[in-house]
Amino acid sequence: MADYIATAISEGDHWVIDVDGVGTAQADTFDAIEATAVDLVTAVTHTAPADVHVRVRIV
């Protein structure tokens, strides 16, 4: 399992998510932050979602 840290910052009506060493994505709601971060990691690294663990930091 691969571990990643995602930092989420509120930008008005959406969240900007930066996953260390992977990239940046945007989520429309707070509840979508973790799923969006996992989607980003799987898209960039071609890793199965079940093999990805994301720890979310809200700043």
Secondary structure, 3 states (H helix, E strand, C coil): CEEEEEEEEEECCEEEEEECCCEEEEECCHHHHHHHHHHHHHHHHCCCHHHEEEEEEEC
